[in-house]
Amino acid sequence: MRIRTQIVATLFSAVALIGLVGGVAIVSQISLTKSVALAEATSVARQLAETIAFRASDAPRSLFERPDALREFVTLQHGRSKRDLVIVDKNKVIFADVPGEEQNIGTTFDYDPGNEIARTIDDGVPRNFVEASADVADPIDLVAVPIEDAPGKIVGAVLFEYTPLLRAAQQRTNDMLWLVGLCTAAAVLIAAASAFLLLRGFSKGLAGLNRGIESLARGDAGARIGRTSDDEFGQLAQGFDTMASEIEASRAQLVDQKAYIEDIVQTVAEGIAVIDGKGQVVSVNPAAAEIIGRRSDKVVGQDWQSALDIRGPSGDKPASGTSPVELAMTTGRRHQNEVRLAKPDGTSLPVVVSCNPLNRADGGIVLTLSDPPGQARRTASGLRHFSRGIFRRRLRHA
């Protein structure tokens, strides 16, 4: 996977994670909102149920046993809370209702879809439900809490509306959801902007590096990127420019050394020829061309056996595979022999042939042609004179 794709995938993953966390927070908050509203309503309804069942010293009977007082109590609580409050007996018959709903007293409350009231009266566990009645315009959320006249003796239930509590909690939740949504949107925008800036900087820095590398690969040793930023790409560009400068300096040194070596090869008295792994002559110096008796352009590119007519000391042709050239190429070791070299004009010349294998994957050898030992002594003084001249020239260049 490309680095740019990895960056984009990482940023999109971060955005998705932010959205997921926001979604989980929203769902959790909605559930918590309902739970908190129901818990608060259940607590208030329990207090009302305890008040209704309470027997004071000045009133030996509870409110549940005094209908008029109970209805007055319901009216008072409704005036304070503005919430529906219904008291039913153990048969779900309405015992007291809020002002304006007095006509319901004496009727059975049958607006709990799951018969939650009867189940609460039976086991004493508070339950919530939504009133399913055609008489109300909007659904009413109610919680049923048992009224205990004595421990374990349930005589009825308090039906307390908690719709306002739920709506208030939902409003707080909505406000929080807006905040979460805005934060999520801001995080997404920040991530997108960061991705854009990061990718732009990445693309710009990578493009500069690619241009420099391509130029250097084409042989342009003077290619430079230039440090255009202070980030990691700027440091890489600076490192590349330093490397390119060193390569340029090394290349210049190699050119000088190559020219120096070529100068030596071209002017040395010994004949030097390079033969590749296929047996073709790659290059010859002037001395080798003179010894062979042919022009350099007539020798280069030819098979060595066509260019060099090597014979034994007595002038006979050696057996196949026994010449120094063949031995060096087949064994990969240095071979040297004193032979006679037949020239195109029919004459022959005694020479010492030295074949040194090249350390290259495709093989090849460097072949030198020099005078036999007797003649070498006659040319030694000339070679020493030549070497001193080359050494002086090298010192002047240095």
C-alpha positions in Angstrom: 0.0 0.0 0.0 1.3 3.4 -0.9 2.1 5.8 1.9 -0.3 8.4 0.6 -3.1 5.8 0.7 -2.1 4.8 4.2 -2.4 8.5 5.3 -5.8 8.9 3.8 -7.0 5.6 5.2 -5.7 6.6 8.7 -7.4 10.0 8.6 -10.7 8.5 7.4 -10.5 5.9 10.1 -10.0 8.7 12.7 -13.1 10.5 11.3 -15.1 7.3 11.4 -14.0 6.6 15.0 -15.0 10.2 16.0 -18.4 9.6 14.4 -18.7 6.2 16.1 -17.9 7.7 19.5 -20.3 10.5 19.0 -23.1 8.0 18.0 -22.4 5.8 21.0 -22.5 8.9 23.2 -25.8 10.0 21.7 -27.5 6.6 22.1 -26.1 6.3 25.7 -27.3 9.8 26.5 -30.8 9.1 25.2 -31.1 5.9 27.3 -29.7 7.7 30.3 -32.2 10.6 29.8 -35.2 8.2 30.0 -33.7 6.4 33.0 -33.0 9.6 34.9 -36.5 11.1 34.2 -38.1 7.8 35.2 -36.0 7.5 38.4 -36.9 11.1 39.4 -40.6 10.5 38.7 -40.6 7.2 40.6 -39.0 8.9 43.6 -41.6 11.6 43.6 -44.4 9.1 43.2 -43.1 7.0 46.1 -43.1 10.1 48.3 -46.7 10.8 47.3 -47.6 7.2 48.0 -46.0 7.4 51.5 -47.8 10.6 52.2 -51.2 9.2 51.2 -50.6 6.1 53.3 -49.3 8.0 56.3 -51.4 8.0 59.6 -50.8 11.1 61.7 -51.7 11.2 65.4 -54.3 13.8 64.8 -55.7 11.9 61.8 -55.7 8.2 62.7 -56.9 7.3 59.2 -54.7 7.7 56.1 -55.6 9.9 53.2 -56.5 6.8 51.2 -59.3 6.2 53.7 -60.6 9.8 53.5 -61.7 10.4 49.9 -62.4 14.2 50.3 -59.0 14.8 51.9 -57.3 12.6 49.3 -58.9 14.6 46.4 -58.0 17.9 48.0 -54.4 16.6 48.3 -54.4 15.6 44.6 -55.7 19.0 43.7 -53.0 20.7 45.8 -50.2 18.6 44.3 -51.5 19.2 40.7 -51.5 22.9 41.3 -47.9 22.8 42.4 -46.5 20.5 39.8 -48.9 20.9 36.9 -48.7 17.2 36.3 -51.4 14.5 36.0 -51.9 12.6 39.3 -54.4 9.8 39.6 -55.1 7.6 42.6 -56.6 4.1 42.0 -57.6 1.3 44.4 -56.5 -2.2 44.1 -59.1 -2.9 41.5 -57.8 0.0 39.3 -60.8 2.1 40.0 -60.0 5.8 40.0 -60.2 7.1 43.5 -59.0 10.7 42.9 -58.1 12.7 39.8 -56.9 16.2 39.0 -59.3 19.1 38.6 -61.3 19.0 35.4 -61.2 15.2 35.3 -63.5 14.5 38.3 -65.9 12.7 36.0 -63.4 9.8 35.8 -63.7 9.1 39.6 -65.4 5.7 40.1 -64.4 4.4 36.6 -61.7 1.8 35.9 -58.4 3.0 34.6 -57.9 0.9 31.5 -55.3 3.0 29.6 -52.2 1.0 30.5 -51.5 -1.2 27.4 -49.7 -3.9 29.3 -51.8 -3.9 32.4 -48.9 -2.4 34.3 -51.1 -1.0 37.1 -52.5 -4.4 38.1 -49.1 -6.0 37.9 -47.6 -3.2 40.2 -50.5 -3.7 42.7 -49.9 -7.4 42.6 -46.1 -7.5 43.1 -45.3 -3.9 44.4 -42.8 -3.2 41.6 -43.1 0.3 40.1 -43.8 0.3 36.3 -44.0 3.0 33.7 -46.2 3.2 30.6 -47.7 5.6 28.1 -51.4 6.3 28.6 -53.2 5.0 25.5 -56.4 7.1 25.6 -58.4 8.9 22.9 -59.2 11.6 25.4 -55.6 13.1 25.4 -54.1 14.9 22.5 -50.5 14.0 23.3 -49.2 10.8 24.8 -48.7 11.0 28.6 -45.9 9.1 30.3 -47.0 7.7 33.6 -45.3 5.7 36.4 -47.4 3.5 38.7 -46.2 3.2 42.3 -47.9 1.0 44.9 -49.6 2.5 48.0 -49.0 0.3 51.0 -51.4 0.7 53.9 -49.2 -1.6 55.9 -46.0 -3.5 55.2 -46.9 -6.0 52.4 -50.5 -4.7 52.1 -51.0 -2.9 48.9 -54.3 -1.0 48.7 -53.9 1.0 45.5 -51.4 2.9 43.3 -50.3 6.4 42.5 -50.2 7.2 38.8 -47.8 10.1 38.4 -47.1 11.9 35.1 -43.4 12.4 34.2 -43.8 13.7 30.7 -42.5 17.2 31.7 -39.5 15.6 33.4 -38.8 13.5 30.3 -39.2 16.5 28.0 -36.8 18.6 30.1 -34.3 15.8 30.1 -34.7 15.3 26.4 -34.2 19.0 25.9 -30.9 18.8 27.8 -30.0 15.8 25.8 -30.8 17.6 22.5 -28.6 20.5 23.6 -25.9 18.0 24.4 -26.4 16.3 21.0 -26.0 19.6 19.3 -22.8 20.1 21.1 -21.6 16.6 20.3 -22.7 17.1 16.7 -20.8 20.4 16.4 -17.7 18.9 18.0 -17.9 15.9 15.7 -18.3 18.2 12.7 -15.5 20.4 13.8 -13.3 17.3 14.3 -14.2 16.1 10.8 -13.4 19.5 9.3 -10.1 19.7 11.3 -9.2 16.2 10.2 -10.1 17.0 6.5 -8.0 20.2 6.7 -5.1 18.4 8.3 -5.4 15.7 5.6 -5.3 18.3 2.9 -2.3 20.1 4.3 -0.5 16.9 5.1 -1.1 15.4 1.7 -0.2 18.7 -0.1 3.1 18.9 1.9 3.7 15.2 1.4 3.1 15.4 -2.4 5.2 18.6 -2.7 8.1 17.1 -0.8 7.9 13.8 -2.5 7.7 15.4 -6.0 10.9 17.4 -5.2 12.7 14.2 -4.1 11.5 12.3 -7.2 12.7 15.1 -9.5 16.1 15.1 -7.9 16.5 11.3 -8.0 15.3 11.1 -11.6 17.8 13.9 -12.6 20.6 12.1 -10.8 19.6 8.8 -12.4 19.9 10.5 -15.8 23.4 11.4 -15.0 22.9 15.0 -14.0 25.4 15.2 -11.2 24.5 18.9 -10.7 20.9 18.1 -9.8 19.8 19.9 -6.6 16.5 20.1 -4.8 17.1 22.9 -2.3 15.7 23.0 1.2 12.3 24.6 0.8 10.9 23.7 4.2 11.9 23.0 7.8 10.1 19.7 8.0 11.4 16.1 7.4 11.2 16.6 3.6 13.4 19.7 3.9 15.9 17.6 5.9 15.7 14.9 3.3 16.2 17.4 0.5 19.3 18.8 2.3 20.6 15.3 2.7 20.0 14.6 -1.0 21.8 17.8 -2.0 24.8 16.9 0.2 24.9 13.4 -1.3 24.6 14.8 -4.9 27.5 17.2 -4.1 29.6 14.3 -2.9 28.6 12.2 -6.0 29.5 15.1 -8.3 32.9 15.5 -6.5 33.5 11.8 -6.6 32.6 11.7 -10.3 35.0 14.5 -11.1 37.7 12.6 -9.3 36.9 9.5 -11.2 37.0 11.4 -14.5 40.4 12.8 -13.6 41.6 9.3 -12.5 40.2 7.8 -15.6 41.9 10.3 -17.8 45.1 9.8 -15.9 44.9 6.0 -16.3 44.0 6.3 -20.0 46.9 8.6 -20.5 49.2 6.0 -19.0 47.6 3.2 -21.0 47.9 5.2 -24.3 51.5 6.1 -23.8 53.0 3.1 -22.1 55.5 1.0 -24.1 53.7 -2.3 -23.4 50.8 -3.3 -25.5 47.5 -3.5 -23.6 44.3 -5.1 -24.9 41.0 -5.7 -23.1 39.0 -8.8 -24.2 35.4 -9.3 -22.9 33.9 -12.6 -21.7 32.7 -13.4 -25.2 36.2 -13.3 -26.6 35.9 -10.0 -28.4 38.5 -7.3 -28.3 37.1 -4.2 -26.5 40.0 -1.9 -26.7 43.7 -1.7 -27.5 46.3 0.9 -26.9 48.6 2.3 -29.6 51.5 0.1 -28.4 49.3 -3.1 -28.8 48.2 -2.0 -32.2 51.8 -1.5 -33.3 52.9 -4.9 -31.9 49.9 -6.6 -33.6 50.6 -4.8 -36.8 47.1 -3.5 -37.4 45.2 -0.3 -36.8 43.2 0.0 -33.6 39.8 0.3 -35.4 40.6 -2.9 -37.3 41.2 -4.8 -34.1 38.4 -3.5 -31.7 35.2 -5.5 -32.0 36.9 -8.5 -33.6 37.2 -11.9 -32.1 40.6 -12.2 -30.3 41.6 -15.2 -32.4 41.0 -13.1 -35.6 42.9 -10.1 -34.2 45.8 -12.0 -32.5 47.7 -14.8 -34.3 49.5 -16.3 -31.3 51.9 -19.2 -31.9 54.4 -21.2 -29.9 58.0 -20.2 -29.5 58.9 -22.3 -32.5 56.3 -20.6 -34.7 53.7 -23.5 -34.7 50.1 -23.0 -33.8 49.2 -24.2 -30.2 46.7 -26.9 -29.6 43.1 -25.7 -29.1 42.5 -24.4 -25.5 46.2 -24.2 -24.7 47.0 -20.6 -25.5 47.4 -18.2 -22.6 44.2 -16.3 -23.6 42.1 -19.4 -23.6 43.6 -20.7 -20.4 43.0 -17.4 -18.5 39.4 -17.2 -19.8 38.5 -20.8 -18.9 40.3 -21.1 -15.6 39.9 -17.6 -14.3 43.6 -17.4 -13.3 46.5 -15.4 -14.6 48.6 -17.0 -17.4 51.8 -15.8 -18.9 53.9 -17.3 -21.7 56.6 -16.3 -24.2 55.1 -16.7 -27.7 55.6 -15.5 -31.2 53.0 -13.2 -32.6 52.4 -13.5 -36.3 51.7 -10.2 -38.1 49.6 -9.6 -41.2 52.8 -8.9 -43.2 54.0 -12.4 -42.7 56.6 -11.6 -40.1 56.5 -12.8 -36.5 57.6 -11.1 -33.2 58.6 -12.7 -30.0 56.5 -11.3 -27.1 55.6 -12.2 -23.6 51.8 -12.5 -23.3 50.3 -11.9 -19.9 46.6 -12.6 -19.4 44.9 -11.3 -16.2 41.2 -12.1 -15.6 38.9 -9.2 -14.8 36.8 -9.3 -11.6 33.5 -8.8 -13.4 30.3 -10.9 -13.6 30.6 -11.2 -17.4 34.3 -12.2 -17.2 37.0 -11.0 -19.6 40.7 -10.5 -19.4 43.4 -7.8 -19.7 46.1 -8.9 -22.1 49.6 -7.3 -22.1 52.2 -7.7 -24.8 55.7 -7.0 -23.8 59.3 -7.7 -25.0 60.9 -10.9 -23.9 63.4 -10.5 -21.0 66.4 -9.8 -23.2 64.6 -7.0 -25.1 63.0 -5.7 -21.9 66.4 -4.7 -20.5 67.0 -2.6 -23.6 63.7 -0.7 -23.1 63.9 -0.3 -19.3 65.7 3.0 -19.4 63.1 4.4 -21.8 60.3 3.2 -19.5 61.9 4.8 -16.5 62.2 8.1 -18.3 58.5 7.8 -19.3 57.4 7.1 -15.8 59.3 10.1 -14.4 57.5 12.3 -16.9 54.1 11.0 -15.9 54.9 11.3 -12.2 55.9 15.0 -12.7 52.7 15.7 -14.6 50.6 14.1 -11.9 52.3 16.3 -9.3 51.5 19.4 -11.3 47.8 18.5 -11.5 47.7 17.7 -7.8 
